[in-house]
């Protein structure tokens, strides 16, 4: 059975809601006589309860749970999922499989492609960076290689990311998830400027979760596993957002060994004890530093080929959305601190300016007027003196130029006379030879 694409999933969910509202199958509305009998029965029962000393029942509004009012009061926001990972880990395939799962579960979503160098994507993106930035033209214009072109393209696209937020805002009321597919060059989000700009812009408006995809097949090697964990740790502490590790390709290799290495330090040490190289010793020392990182991280195994583990992944994403509220408070606190610092710096600069203009004990306006007057007089005097000197210089230059013109004209006359004499001499010689 073929699953509908993401746009159809959104349309179907809207049609279901509209049909339930139009047919009235969910709630049957009673007529006026039925309402009258219900009200009279409620009044009589309340009188009997008051007479017997029982507490009166709450009315219909009080009987509704407060959570329903909270849901209507709080504006619905989609969960933004930034899919990161090393090259070849299967990020795009995970995005495709997650899109298929959400479509089958009738959860509205949108996908956004942030890879400028990809030729084609196996999903229909709502926003595509290739429509805005030409990756090959960036390479030609700036003289860059493939990796440099991708990083520069992301940097250029991040300068227009406010337009992306505006497009998302138009659909946010009808979406549950927004999935971002990123390029294989992990340095874009590890040290480049575009990564923090994109993640910070999303996290300041919407709940945001980072999904780090790991190639389970390659992670059988302890050194590759440790390199992936170091990258994941650096991204976690750099962005300070809910972080989930998805071990991909579990249809080829089971990810139980990775969970054991993360949860049991001694098991990982036993594997490293079989190796005696310098890199194994370095990996052993780094694993000690990552023990706290393993304790607080969420991880799951998925298969982008068979779809195994997608339900667990969606549950982890829901937990990350709840965890984001703690990060939101920290973001708000950082915003307030930065705004306070800007206000203090502005106040200090104004105080310094006032202190400078009142240093002579005069009124500030008078000091400014005197400064403007003095500067104007200086400019006028300098202009007059410069104009007089320029006139003198022009007179001397004119005299010198006149002399040069006269000498050049005399030189031309002399040359002309010499040419005529030579011509006359040749004519005389020719006549003498003819005789």
C-alpha positions as CSV (number, residue, x, y, z in Angstrom):
1,X,0.0,0.0,0.0
2,X,1.5,3.3,-1.0
3,X,1.5,6.1,1.5
4,X,0.4,9.6,0.7
5,X,3.0,12.4,0.5
6,X,3.3,15.0,3.2
7,X,1.0,17.5,1.5
8,X,-1.7,14.9,1.2
9,X,-1.3,14.1,4.8
10,X,-2.0,17.6,5.8
11,X,-5.0,17.9,3.5
12,X,-6.5,14.6,4.7
13,X,-6.2,15.6,8.4
14,X,-8.0,18.9,7.6
15,X,-10.8,17.0,5.7
16,X,-11.3,14.6,8.6
17,X,-11.7,17.6,11.0
18,X,-14.1,19.3,8.6
19,X,-16.2,16.2,8.1
20,X,-16.6,15.6,11.8
21,X,-17.6,19.1,12.4
22,X,-20.1,19.2,9.5
23,X,-21.8,15.9,10.1
24,X,-22.0,16.4,13.9
25,X,-21.1,12.7,14.5
26,X,-18.8,13.6,17.3
27,X,-21.3,15.6,19.4
28,X,-25.1,15.4,19.2
29,X,-26.7,18.8,19.9
30,X,-30.1,18.5,21.7
31,X,-33.1,20.6,20.8
32,X,-34.7,23.3,23.0
33,X,-37.1,20.9,24.8
34,X,-34.4,18.5,25.7
35,X,-32.2,21.4,27.1
36,X,-35.2,22.6,29.1
37,X,-35.7,19.2,30.7
38,X,-32.0,18.8,31.5
39,X,-31.9,22.2,33.2
40,X,-35.0,21.5,35.3
41,X,-33.6,18.1,36.3
42,X,-30.3,19.7,37.3
43,X,-32.1,22.4,39.4
44,X,-34.3,19.8,41.2
45,X,-31.3,17.6,42.0
46,X,-29.3,20.6,43.3
47,X,-32.2,21.5,45.6
48,X,-32.4,17.9,46.9
49,X,-28.7,17.8,47.6
50,X,-28.7,21.1,49.4
51,X,-31.6,20.0,51.6
52,X,-29.8,16.8,52.5
53,X,-26.6,18.6,53.4
54,X,-24.6,17.4,50.4
55,X,-22.3,19.7,48.5
56,X,-23.7,21.0,45.2
57,X,-22.2,19.6,42.0
58,X,-20.0,21.7,39.9
59,X,-21.5,23.2,36.8
60,X,-20.7,22.1,33.3
61,X,-17.8,24.5,32.9
62,X,-16.1,23.4,36.1
63,X,-16.5,19.7,35.1
64,X,-14.3,20.3,32.0
65,X,-10.6,19.6,32.7
66,X,-8.4,22.7,32.9
67,X,-6.1,21.1,30.4
68,X,-8.6,21.7,27.6
69,X,-8.6,25.4,28.3
70,X,-4.8,25.4,28.5
71,X,-4.7,23.8,25.0
72,X,-6.9,26.4,23.5
73,X,-5.0,29.2,25.3
74,X,-1.5,28.1,24.3
75,X,-0.7,28.6,20.6
76,X,0.2,25.4,18.8
77,X,3.8,25.3,17.6
78,X,5.4,22.7,15.5
79,X,8.5,20.8,16.6
80,X,11.6,21.6,14.6
81,X,14.0,18.6,14.1
82,X,17.5,19.4,12.9
83,X,18.9,16.2,11.4
84,X,22.7,16.2,11.7
85,X,25.4,13.6,11.2
86,X,28.6,12.5,9.5
87,X,28.7,12.1,5.7
88,X,27.2,8.7,4.7
89,X,25.3,8.1,7.9
90,X,22.0,8.2,6.1
91,X,20.5,11.5,7.2
92,X,18.4,12.0,4.0
93,X,17.2,8.4,4.2
94,X,16.1,8.9,7.8
95,X,14.3,12.1,6.8
96,X,12.5,10.2,4.0
97,X,11.5,7.3,6.3
98,X,10.4,9.6,9.1
99,X,8.3,11.6,6.6
100,X,6.7,8.3,5.5
101,X,5.9,7.3,9.1
102,X,4.4,10.7,10.0
103,X,2.3,10.6,6.8
104,X,0.9,7.1,7.7
105,X,0.2,8.3,11.2
106,X,-1.7,11.3,9.8
107,X,0.6,13.8,11.6
108,X,1.0,17.0,9.5
109,X,4.6,18.0,8.8
110,X,6.9,19.8,6.4
111,X,10.5,19.0,5.2
112,X,13.1,21.6,4.5
113,X,16.3,20.9,2.5
114,X,19.5,22.7,3.6
115,X,21.9,20.7,1.3
116,X,22.8,23.0,-1.6
117,X,24.9,20.3,-3.4
118,X,22.5,17.4,-3.5
119,X,21.2,16.6,-7.0
120,X,17.8,15.2,-5.9
121,X,16.0,14.4,-2.6
122,X,13.6,11.5,-2.0
123,X,10.9,13.8,-0.5
124,X,9.0,16.9,-1.5
125,X,10.6,19.9,0.4
126,X,8.5,22.8,1.5
127,X,11.6,25.0,1.3
128,X,14.7,24.1,-0.7
129,X,18.0,26.0,-0.4
130,X,18.7,25.1,-4.1
131,X,16.0,27.5,-5.1
132,X,17.8,30.4,-3.4
133,X,21.5,29.7,-3.7
134,X,23.3,28.3,-6.7
135,X,26.0,26.0,-5.3
136,X,28.2,25.9,-8.5
137,X,28.0,29.6,-9.0
138,X,29.2,30.2,-5.5
139,X,32.2,27.9,-6.2
140,X,33.0,29.8,-9.4
141,X,32.5,33.3,-7.9
142,X,34.6,32.8,-4.7
143,X,37.1,30.2,-6.1
144,X,36.1,27.5,-3.6
145,X,36.2,23.7,-3.5
146,X,33.2,21.5,-2.8
147,X,33.3,21.7,0.9
148,X,34.0,25.5,1.0
149,X,31.2,26.0,-1.5
150,X,28.7,24.2,0.7
151,X,29.8,26.1,3.8
152,X,29.6,29.5,2.0
153,X,26.2,28.6,0.5
154,X,24.8,27.9,4.0
155,X,26.3,31.1,5.2
156,X,24.6,33.1,2.5
157,X,21.3,31.3,3.1
158,X,21.5,32.0,6.8
159,X,21.5,35.7,6.1
160,X,17.9,35.3,4.7
161,X,16.7,32.9,7.3
162,X,14.1,35.4,8.6
163,X,12.2,34.8,5.4
164,X,12.2,31.1,6.1
165,X,10.7,31.8,9.5
166,X,8.0,33.9,7.9
167,X,7.1,31.0,5.5
168,X,7.0,28.6,8.5
169,X,4.8,31.0,10.4
170,X,2.1,30.8,7.7
171,X,1.8,27.0,8.2
172,X,2.6,26.6,11.9
173,X,-1.0,26.3,13.0
174,X,-1.5,23.2,10.8
175,X,1.9,21.5,11.4
176,X,3.2,19.1,14.1
177,X,6.7,18.6,12.8
178,X,9.2,20.5,10.6
179,X,12.2,18.3,9.6
180,X,15.4,19.9,8.4
181,X,17.8,17.8,6.2
182,X,21.4,19.1,6.4
183,X,24.5,18.5,4.3
184,X,27.0,15.8,5.1
185,X,29.7,18.4,5.9
186,X,29.1,18.4,9.7
187,X,31.6,21.3,10.1
188,X,28.7,23.5,8.9
189,X,27.0,23.0,12.3
190,X,30.1,22.3,14.3
191,X,32.2,25.5,13.8
192,X,30.7,27.5,10.9
193,X,28.6,30.6,11.5
194,X,25.6,29.4,9.7
195,X,24.8,26.6,12.1
196,X,24.4,28.6,15.2
197,X,22.4,31.2,13.3
198,X,19.9,28.7,12.0
199,X,19.6,26.7,15.2
200,X,19.3,29.9,17.3
201,X,16.7,31.5,15.1
202,X,14.6,28.3,15.3
203,X,15.0,27.8,19.0
204,X,14.1,31.4,19.8
205,X,10.6,30.8,18.2
206,X,9.8,27.1,18.0
207,X,10.6,24.0,20.1
208,X,13.8,22.6,18.5
209,X,15.5,19.2,18.8
210,X,18.8,18.0,17.3
211,X,18.7,14.5,15.9
212,X,22.2,13.2,15.4
213,X,22.4,10.2,13.0
214,X,25.2,7.6,13.5
215,X,26.2,4.9,11.0
216,X,25.9,1.8,13.2
217,X,27.9,-0.4,10.7
218,X,31.0,1.8,10.8
219,X,30.7,2.4,14.6
220,X,31.7,-1.2,15.2
221,X,35.2,0.2,15.3
222,X,35.9,1.8,18.7
223,X,37.8,4.7,17.2
224,X,34.9,5.6,14.8
225,X,32.5,5.2,17.6
226,X,34.5,7.6,19.8
227,X,34.8,10.1,16.9
228,X,31.0,10.1,16.5
229,X,30.5,10.6,20.2
230,X,33.0,13.5,20.4
231,X,31.2,15.2,17.5
232,X,27.9,14.6,19.2
233,X,29.2,16.0,22.5
234,X,30.6,19.1,20.9
235,X,27.3,19.9,19.2
236,X,25.3,19.2,22.3
237,X,27.3,21.6,24.5
238,X,27.5,24.2,21.7
239,X,23.8,24.5,20.9
240,X,22.4,23.6,24.4
241,X,19.3,22.0,22.8
242,X,17.6,18.7,23.4
243,X,19.8,16.0,21.8
244,X,18.9,12.6,20.4
245,X,21.3,10.0,18.9
246,X,19.7,7.7,16.2
247,X,21.8,4.7,15.4
248,X,20.9,4.1,11.7
249,X,21.2,0.9,9.6
250,X,20.2,-1.5,12.4
251,X,18.8,-3.8,9.7
252,X,22.4,-4.6,8.9
253,X,24.1,-4.4,12.3
254,X,22.3,-4.4,15.7
255,X,23.0,-1.4,17.8
256,X,23.0,-3.2,21.2
257,X,26.8,-3.0,21.3
258,X,26.6,0.8,21.1
259,X,24.1,1.0,24.0
260,X,26.4,-1.3,26.0
261,X,29.4,0.8,25.3
262,X,27.5,3.9,26.4
263,X,25.9,2.5,29.5
264,X,28.7,0.2,30.8
265,X,32.1,1.7,30.9
266,X,33.8,-1.6,31.7
267,X,32.5,-3.3,28.6
268,X,34.0,-0.6,26.4
269,X,37.3,-0.9,28.3
270,X,37.4,-4.6,27.7
271,X,37.0,-4.1,24.0
272,X,39.8,-1.5,24.1
273,X,42.0,-3.8,26.1
274,X,42.3,-6.1,23.0
275,X,44.1,-3.3,21.2
276,X,47.5,-1.8,22.1
277,X,47.9,1.1,19.7
278,X,48.3,4.7,20.6
279,X,44.8,5.5,19.3
280,X,43.2,2.9,21.6
281,X,44.9,4.5,24.6
282,X,43.7,7.9,23.5
283,X,40.2,6.5,23.0
284,X,40.3,5.0,26.5
285,X,41.2,8.3,28.1
286,X,38.5,10.2,26.2
287,X,35.8,7.6,27.1
288,X,36.3,8.6,30.8
289,X,35.6,12.2,29.9
290,X,32.4,11.3,28.1
291,X,30.8,9.2,30.9
292,X,28.6,12.1,32.1
293,X,27.6,12.7,28.5
294,X,26.4,9.1,28.1
295,X,24.3,9.3,31.3
296,X,22.1,12.2,30.1
297,X,21.7,11.4,26.4
298,X,18.7,9.9,24.6
299,X,19.5,7.3,22.0
300,X,17.5,4.8,19.9
301,X,18.1,2.5,16.9
302,X,16.4,3.0,13.6
303,X,16.5,1.6,10.1
304,X,15.9,4.0,7.2
305,X,15.4,1.0,4.9
306,X,12.8,-1.0,6.8
307,X,11.4,1.7,9.0
308,X,12.2,-0.2,12.2
309,X,12.4,2.0,15.3
310,X,10.5,5.0,13.9
311,X,7.8,4.7,16.6
312,X,10.5,4.9,19.3
313,X,12.2,7.8,17.5
314,X,8.9,9.8,17.5
315,X,8.5,9.1,21.2
316,X,12.1,10.4,21.8
317,X,11.2,13.5,19.8
318,X,8.1,14.1,22.0
319,X,10.3,13.8,25.1
320,X,12.7,16.3,23.6
321,X,9.9,18.7,23.0
322,X,9.0,18.5,26.7
323,X,12.7,18.9,27.6
324,X,12.9,22.0,25.4
325,X,10.8,24.0,27.9
326,X,13.8,23.9,30.2
327,X,16.0,25.2,27.5
328,X,13.5,27.9,26.6
329,X,13.8,29.3,30.0
330,X,17.5,29.5,29.6
331,X,17.2,31.1,26.2
332,X,14.9,33.7,27.7
333,X,17.3,34.3,30.5
334,X,20.2,34.8,28.1
335,X,18.0,37.2,26.0
336,X,17.3,39.3,29.1
337,X,20.9,39.4,30.1
338,X,22.0,40.4,26.6
339,X,19.4,43.2,26.4
340,X,20.4,44.4,29.9
341,X,24.1,44.5,28.8
342,X,23.1,46.5,25.7
343,X,21.1,49.0,27.8
344,X,24.0,49.4,30.2
345,X,26.5,50.0,27.5
346,X,24.2,52.5,25.9
347,X,23.7,54.3,29.2
348,X,27.5,54.3,29.8
349,X,28.1,55.8,26.4
350,X,25.5,58.5,26.9
351,X,26.9,59.3,30.3
352,X,30.4,59.6,28.9
353,X,29.1,61.9,26.1
354,X,27.4,64.1,28.6
355,X,30.6,64.2,30.8
356,X,32.7,65.2,27.8
357,X,30.5,68.0,26.7
358,X,30.1,69.4,30.2
359,X,33.8,69.2,31.0
360,X,34.3,73.0,30.8
361,X,31.5,73.8,33.2
362,X,29.3,75.3,30.5
363,X,25.8,74.2,29.4
364,X,25.9,71.3,27.0
365,X,24.0,73.2,24.2
366,X,26.3,76.2,24.5
367,X,29.4,73.9,24.3
368,X,28.0,72.3,21.1
369,X,27.2,75.7,19.6
370,X,30.7,77.0,20.4
371,X,32.3,73.9,18.9
372,X,30.2,74.2,15.7
373,X,31.1,78.0,15.4
374,X,34.8,77.4,15.9
375,X,34.9,74.5,13.4
376,X,33.0,76.7,10.9
377,X,35.4,79.6,11.3
378,X,38.4,77.3,10.9
379,X,37.0,75.8,7.7
380,X,36.3,79.2,6.2
381,X,39.8,80.5,7.1
382,X,41.4,77.4,5.7
383,X,39.4,77.6,2.5
384,X,40.4,81.3,2.0
385,X,44.1,80.6,2.6
386,X,44.0,77.6,0.4
387,X,42.3,79.4,-2.4
388,X,44.9,82.3,-2.3
389,X,47.8,79.8,-2.4
390,X,46.1,77.9,-5.2
391,X,45.8,81.1,-7.3
392,X,49.5,81.9,-6.8
393,X,50.3,78.3,-7.8
394,X,48.1,78.6,-10.8
395,X,49.8,81.8,-12.0
396,X,53.2,80.2,-11.8
397,X,52.0,77.2,-13.6
398,X,50.5,79.3,-16.4
399,X,53.8,81.1,-17.0
400,X,55.7,77.9,-17.1
401,X,53.2,76.3,-19.5
402,X,53.4,79.4,-21.8
403,X,57.2,79.1,-22.0
404,X,57.0,75.5,-22.8
405,X,54.5,76.1,-25.6
406,X,56.7,78.9,-27.1
407,X,59.8,76.7,-27.0
408,X,57.9,73.9,-28.7
409,X,56.6,76.1,-31.4
410,X,60.1,77.4,-32.2
411,X,61.3,73.8,-32.3
412,X,58.6,73.0,-34.9
413,X,59.6,76.0,-37.0
414,X,63.3,75.0,-37.0
415,X,62.4,71.5,-38.0
416,X,60.2,72.8,-40.8
417,X,63.0,75.0,-42.2
418,X,65.4,72.1,-42.1
419,X,63.0,69.9,-44.0
420,X,62.5,72.6,-46.7
421,X,66.2,73.1,-47.1
422,X,66.8,69.4,-47.6
423,X,63.9,69.2,-50.1
424,X,65.4,72.1,-52.1
425,X,68.8,70.5,-52.0
426,X,67.5,67.3,-53.4
427,X,65.7,69.1,-56.2
428,X,68.9,70.9,-57.2
429,X,70.8,67.6,-57.3
430,X,68.2,66.0,-59.5
431,X,68.3,68.9,-61.9
432,X,72.1,68.8,-62.1
433,X,72.0,65.1,-62.9
434,X,69.4,65.6,-65.6
435,X,71.6,68.1,-67.3
